[in-house]
């Protein structure tokens, strides 16, 4: 590493976190536009179909987020060793893996669609429109998964401005195409799906330009010791992060399902309040990205001082931002709820459970921060084990024993899950930070 990389300061944290926060904030904007363009059509079924289709793909592609995370950690470590050829090899192999997974999704799209719509209960019209949406959107899989890999590679190189430009290009072009296909060409739900497919492939074309600018070239991979080591290291890594992500998806899906079992008002109120957690996550993820990069480079360079500095400065900002969210939710929570819904019963219900959001940011912040540390240091086994422990030894037992307390018990179980993640991850800190 160069001399300039031997110390971390507040500015360096924000140079990485800032662009990623902006990139994250463009995601809900796209969702709002998707809803708005079909929300002005003549049937509520269009809104329902887009909502269901978007939900299915959000969970589907969220599960493959390990492609981004693993690529970031491995690339950052390679950059810490100043091994450019290895960073290229990581990108190359990760792209191949993304192509294999996307090929599987395309080939088995029919049973995947049937399974997804069997799980989600909806009207016949919404189901038909949603399946049409799925049949079109599934063809974006190769572009989306390869974009995950390239995004992770760019973040691992601390090229967060390039990563920001990629995310913004995809989301903004998607918004423009939404308006074009739905409002001008009157393609309704199909238009929203087509817009997403085209936007992802436009993003892929741009992503290829970005990696060419960084002097990447596909090379013929020989069966050397180094390439064998890379493969042996990457596959378990991806698998562990995949299990971790599946647990996370399960926990929030379980939370939603248990709210739905109580009544429709509680389901809607929980959905509104989960937006508070999602919005907070967009900011905290930015600092987690900063830790990923700095921890990865420090690990590659075997520089424990740099690792500790990166975690320290990122923790300061993460906890500070989490505290601001807690204060903001305490002061403006009712007003935010009314911005998200105007249904009186839902507003009253959401306000009843709002106090849980006052403490949620300060509890959840540690799991976001330590996720970045674990990804950067490639502690995928620890990521998997702490998530399994938090899910099956803390969250589900807490929910079971707190059922008499209704939705308050459900929220407390979720906070216990978030706290368990941070505490169990913190148990690994001495080993990670020790000299």
C-alpha positions in Angstrom: 0.0 0.0 0.0 1.1 3.5 -0.6 1.9 5.9 2.2 -1.3 7.8 1.7 -3.2 4.6 2.5 -1.5 4.1 5.9 -4.0 6.3 7.9 -7.7 6.8 7.9 -9.6 10.0 8.5 -13.2 11.3 8.5 -12.8 12.6 4.9 -11.8 9.2 3.6 -14.8 7.6 5.3 -17.1 10.0 3.6 -15.4 9.7 0.2 -16.5 6.0 0.2 -19.7 6.3 2.2 -21.1 9.5 0.6 -21.5 8.2 -3.0 -22.9 4.9 -1.8 -25.6 6.7 0.3 -26.6 8.7 -2.7 -26.7 5.6 -4.8 -28.9 3.8 -2.2 -31.3 6.7 -2.1 -32.0 6.4 -5.8 -33.5 2.9 -5.2 -36.7 4.0 -3.4 -37.2 6.8 -6.0 -37.4 4.2 -8.7 -39.9 2.2 -6.7 -42.1 5.3 -6.3 -42.0 6.0 -10.0 -42.9 2.4 -10.8 -45.9 2.7 -8.6 -46.9 6.2 -9.8 -46.9 5.5 -13.5 -49.3 2.5 -13.1 -51.2 4.2 -10.3 -52.6 6.7 -12.8 -54.0 3.9 -15.0 -57.7 2.8 -14.9 -57.4 -0.3 -12.7 -55.8 -0.9 -9.2 -54.8 -4.3 -10.5 -51.9 -2.7 -12.4 -50.5 -1.3 -9.1 -51.0 -4.7 -7.4 -49.3 -6.5 -10.2 -46.2 -4.2 -10.2 -46.1 -4.4 -6.4 -46.2 -8.2 -6.3 -43.7 -8.5 -9.2 -41.3 -6.1 -7.7 -41.6 -7.8 -4.3 -40.7 -11.2 -5.9 -37.7 -9.9 -7.7 -36.5 -7.9 -4.7 -36.4 -11.1 -2.6 -35.0 -13.1 -5.5 -32.1 -10.8 -6.3 -31.5 -9.8 -2.7 -30.7 -13.5 -2.1 -27.9 -13.2 -4.7 -26.4 -10.1 -3.1 -23.5 -12.3 -2.0 -22.1 -11.7 -5.6 -21.6 -8.0 -4.7 -20.4 -8.5 -1.1 -17.9 -11.3 -1.7 -16.5 -9.5 -4.8 -16.0 -6.3 -2.7 -14.2 -8.1 0.1 -11.9 -10.2 -2.2 -11.1 -7.2 -4.4 -10.3 -4.9 -1.5 -7.9 -7.5 -0.1 -6.2 -7.9 -3.5 -5.8 -4.2 -3.7 -4.3 -4.1 -0.2 -1.7 -6.6 -1.5 -1.3 -4.4 -4.7 -2.1 -7.5 -6.7 -3.9 -6.1 -9.8 -3.9 -9.4 -11.7 -5.6 -11.2 -8.8 -8.3 -8.5 -8.7 -8.9 -9.1 -12.4 -9.1 -12.8 -11.8 -11.7 -12.3 -9.0 -13.8 -10.2 -11.3 -13.5 -12.7 -14.1 -14.5 -15.7 -12.0 -17.3 -13.8 -10.3 -18.8 -12.8 -13.6 -18.8 -16.5 -14.7 -20.6 -17.4 -11.5 -23.2 -14.7 -12.1 -23.8 -16.0 -15.6 -24.3 -19.6 -14.4 -26.8 -18.5 -11.8 -28.7 -16.2 -14.2 -28.8 -19.1 -16.8 -30.4 -21.3 -14.1 -33.0 -18.6 -13.4 -33.9 -18.2 -17.0 -34.1 -21.9 -17.7 -36.3 -22.6 -14.6 -38.4 -19.4 -14.9 -41.7 -21.2 -15.2 -41.5 -23.3 -12.0 -40.0 -20.2 -10.2 -43.0 -18.1 -11.3 -45.5 -20.7 -10.3 -43.9 -21.1 -6.8 -43.7 -17.4 -6.2 -47.3 -16.7 -7.1 -48.5 -19.7 -5.2 -46.9 -18.2 -2.1 -48.3 -14.8 -2.6 -52.1 -14.7 -2.4 -53.6 -12.3 -5.0 -56.6 -11.8 -7.2 -56.8 -13.6 -10.6 -56.2 -10.4 -12.5 -53.3 -9.3 -10.4 -51.8 -12.8 -10.7 -52.1 -12.8 -14.5 -50.6 -9.4 -14.9 -47.9 -10.2 -12.3 -46.9 -13.4 -14.2 -46.6 -11.4 -17.4 -44.3 -9.0 -15.5 -42.3 -11.9 -14.2 -41.9 -13.5 -17.7 -40.4 -10.3 -19.1 -38.4 -9.1 -16.1 -36.6 -12.5 -15.6 -34.6 -11.8 -18.8 -32.8 -9.0 -16.9 -31.2 -11.6 -14.6 -27.8 -11.8 -16.4 -27.4 -8.1 -16.5 -28.5 -7.6 -12.9 -26.2 -10.3 -11.5 -23.2 -9.2 -13.5 -23.9 -5.6 -12.5 -23.8 -6.8 -8.9 -20.3 -8.3 -9.5 -19.0 -5.2 -11.2 -20.5 -2.9 -8.6 -18.8 -4.9 -5.9 -15.5 -4.9 -7.8 -15.6 -1.1 -8.1 -16.5 -0.6 -4.4 -13.6 -3.0 -3.5 -11.2 -0.7 -5.4 -12.7 2.3 -3.6 -14.0 3.6 -6.9 -17.3 4.6 -5.3 -17.9 7.5 -7.7 -17.8 5.1 -10.6 -20.2 2.8 -8.6 -22.5 5.8 -8.0 -22.6 6.6 -11.7 -23.5 3.0 -12.5 -26.4 2.9 -10.0 -27.7 6.3 -11.1 -27.5 5.4 -14.8 -29.5 2.2 -14.2 -32.2 3.8 -12.0 -32.6 7.1 -13.9 -32.8 5.4 -17.3 -35.3 3.0 -15.7 -37.4 6.0 -14.6 -37.3 7.6 -18.1 -38.2 4.4 -19.8 -41.0 3.8 -17.3 -42.5 7.2 -18.3 -41.9 6.4 -22.0 -43.4 2.9 -22.2 -46.3 3.4 -19.8 -47.4 7.0 -20.2 -46.6 7.4 -23.9 -46.8 3.9 -25.4 -49.5 2.7 -23.0 -47.8 -0.6 -22.3 -49.0 -0.7 -18.6 -47.4 -3.4 -16.5 -45.5 -4.9 -19.4 -44.0 -1.4 -20.0 -42.6 -1.3 -16.4 -41.0 -4.7 -16.9 -39.5 -3.8 -20.3 -38.1 -0.6 -18.9 -36.3 -2.5 -16.1 -34.8 -5.0 -18.6 -33.5 -2.3 -20.9 -32.2 -0.2 -18.1 -30.2 -3.1 -16.6 -28.6 -3.9 -20.0 -27.8 -0.2 -20.5 -26.1 -0.4 -17.1 -24.2 -3.5 -18.1 -22.9 -1.8 -21.2 -21.8 1.2 -19.1 -20.3 -1.1 -16.5 -18.2 -2.8 -19.1 -16.8 0.6 -20.1 -16.0 1.4 -16.5 -14.0 -1.8 -16.0 -12.2 -1.2 -19.3 -11.2 2.2 -18.1 -9.5 0.4 -15.1 -7.4 -1.6 -17.6 -9.3 -4.9 -17.1 -8.9 -7.5 -19.8 -10.4 -11.0 -20.0 -7.6 -13.5 -20.0 -7.3 -17.2 -20.6 -7.5 -18.8 -17.1 -4.9 -21.6 -16.7 -5.2 -24.3 -14.1 -2.5 -22.8 -11.9 -2.1 -23.1 -8.1 -3.2 -19.5 -7.8 -6.4 -19.9 -9.8 -7.3 -23.2 -7.9 -6.8 -21.4 -4.6 -9.0 -18.5 -5.8 -11.8 -20.9 -6.7 -11.5 -22.9 -3.5 -11.7 -19.6 -1.6 -14.6 -18.1 -3.5 -17.2 -20.8 -3.5 -17.5 -21.4 0.2 -17.4 -17.6 0.7 -20.3 -17.1 -1.6 -22.2 -20.0 0.0 -21.8 -18.7 3.5 -23.0 -15.2 2.6 -25.9 -16.7 0.7 -27.0 -18.6 3.8 -26.7 -15.5 5.8 -28.8 -13.5 3.3 -31.4 -16.2 3.2 -31.8 -16.0 7.0 -32.1 -12.2 6.8 -34.8 -12.5 4.1 -36.6 -15.1 6.1 -36.6 -13.0 9.3 -38.2 -10.0 7.6 -40.6 -12.2 5.6 -41.6 -14.0 8.8 -42.1 -10.6 10.5 -44.5 -9.5 7.7 -46.3 -12.8 7.7 -46.9 -12.7 11.5 -48.3 -9.2 11.2 -50.6 -10.3 8.4 -52.0 -13.1 10.7 -53.1 -10.5 13.2 -55.2 -8.3 10.9 -54.9 -6.1 7.7 -54.5 -2.9 9.7 -51.6 -4.3 11.7 -50.0 -5.6 8.4 -50.3 -2.2 6.8 -48.9 -0.4 9.9 -45.9 -2.7 10.1 -45.3 -2.2 6.4 -45.3 1.6 7.0 -42.9 1.3 9.9 -40.5 -1.0 8.1 -39.9 1.9 5.7 -38.3 3.6 8.7 -35.8 0.8 9.0 -35.2 0.6 5.2 -34.5 4.3 5.0 -32.1 4.2 7.9 -30.4 1.2 6.2 -29.6 3.2 3.1 -27.4 5.5 5.2 -25.8 3.0 7.5 -25.0 0.7 4.5 -22.8 3.5 3.1 -20.6 3.4 6.2 -20.6 -0.4 6.0 -19.3 -0.1 2.5 -16.5 2.2 3.8 -15.6 -0.5 6.4 -15.6 -3.2 3.7 -13.1 -1.3 1.6 -10.8 -0.2 4.4 -10.9 -3.5 6.2 -10.3 -5.4 3.0 -7.3 -3.3 2.0 -5.9 -3.5 5.6 -6.3 -7.3 5.6 -4.6 -7.6 2.3 -1.7 -5.4 3.5 -1.7 -7.1 6.9 -2.1 -3.7 8.5 -4.0 -4.1 11.8 -3.6 -0.4 12.6 -5.3 0.6 9.4 -8.1 -1.9 10.2 -8.7 -0.5 13.7 -8.7 3.1 12.4 -11.2 2.3 9.7 -13.5 0.6 12.1 -13.1 3.4 14.6 -13.9 6.3 12.3 -16.8 4.4 10.6 -18.2 3.6 14.0 -18.2 7.2 15.0 -20.2 8.2 12.0 -22.5 5.2 12.0 -23.5 5.7 15.7 -23.9 9.4 15.1 -26.2 9.0 12.1 -28.1 6.3 14.0 -28.6 8.7 16.9 -29.9 11.3 14.5 -32.4 8.8 13.1 -33.6 8.0 16.6 -34.1 11.7 17.4 -35.8 12.3 14.1 -38.1 9.4 14.5 -39.0 10.6 18.0 -39.7 14.1 16.9 -41.2 13.6 13.4 -42.4 10.0 13.4 -46.1 10.8 13.4 -45.6 13.3 10.5 -43.6 10.7 8.5 -46.3 8.1 9.0 -48.9 10.5 7.6 -46.7 11.1 4.6 -46.7 7.4 3.9 -50.4 6.7 4.5 -53.6 8.7 4.9 -55.8 5.8 6.2 -56.8 6.8 9.7 -56.8 3.3 11.2 -53.4 2.5 9.8 -52.0 5.9 11.1 -53.3 5.2 14.6 -51.9 1.6 14.6 -48.5 2.7 13.3 -48.3 5.4 15.9 -49.0 2.8 18.6 -45.9 0.8 17.6 -43.8 3.8 16.6 -41.8 3.9 19.9 -40.0 0.7 18.9 -38.4 2.8 16.1 -37.0 5.3 18.6 -34.5 2.7 19.8 -34.2 0.5 16.6 -31.4 2.6 14.9 -29.1 2.5 17.9 -29.6 -1.3 18.2 -29.4 -2.1 14.5 -26.3 0.1 13.7 -23.8 -2.5 15.1 -25.0 -5.3 12.8 -24.6 -3.0 9.7 -21.1 -1.8 10.8 -19.9 -5.4 11.7 -21.3 -6.7 8.4 -18.9 -4.4 6.6 -16.0 -5.5 8.8 -16.8 -9.2 8.3 -17.1 -8.8 4.5 -13.8 -6.8 4.3 -11.9 -9.4 6.3 -13.7 -12.3 4.6 -15.1 -13.8 7.8 -17.9 -15.5 6.0 -18.2 -18.4 8.4 -18.6 -16.0 11.2 -21.3 -14.0 9.2 -23.2 -17.3 8.6 -22.9 -18.5 12.2 -23.9 -15.3 13.9 -26.9 -15.0 11.6 -28.0 -18.6 12.2 -27.6 -18.0 16.0 -29.5 -14.7 15.9 -32.3 -16.2 13.8 -32.9 -19.6 15.4 -31.6 -19.2 18.9 -32.9 -15.6 19.5 -35.5 -14.3 17.1 -37.8 -17.3 16.7 -37.7 -18.3 20.5 -38.3 -14.6 21.4 -41.3 -14.4 19.0 -42.7 -17.7 20.4 -42.6 -16.5 24.0 -43.7 -13.0 23.2 -46.8 -14.0 21.3 -49.2 -13.0 24.2 -48.1 -9.4 23.7 -49.3 -9.3 20.1 -47.6 -6.9 17.7 -45.6 -5.3 20.4 -44.1 -8.7 21.1 -43.4 -9.1 17.4 -41.5 -5.8 17.3 -39.6 -6.7 20.5 -38.6 -10.0 18.9 -37.3 -8.2 15.8 -35.2 -5.8 18.0 -33.9 -8.8 20.0 -32.8 -10.3 16.6 -31.0 -7.1 15.6 -29.3 -6.9 19.0 -28.3 -10.5 18.9 -26.6 -10.0 15.5 -24.5 -7.1 16.8 -23.6 -8.8 20.1 -22.7 -12.1 18.5 -20.6 -10.4 15.9 -18.8 -8.3 18.5 -17.6 -11.6 20.1 -15.4 -12.0 17.1 -13.8 -8.6 17.4 -10.8 -9.6 19.6 -9.8 -12.2 17.1 -10.2 -9.9 14.1 -8.4 -6.9 15.6 -5.7 -8.7 17.5 -2.1 -8.4 16.3 
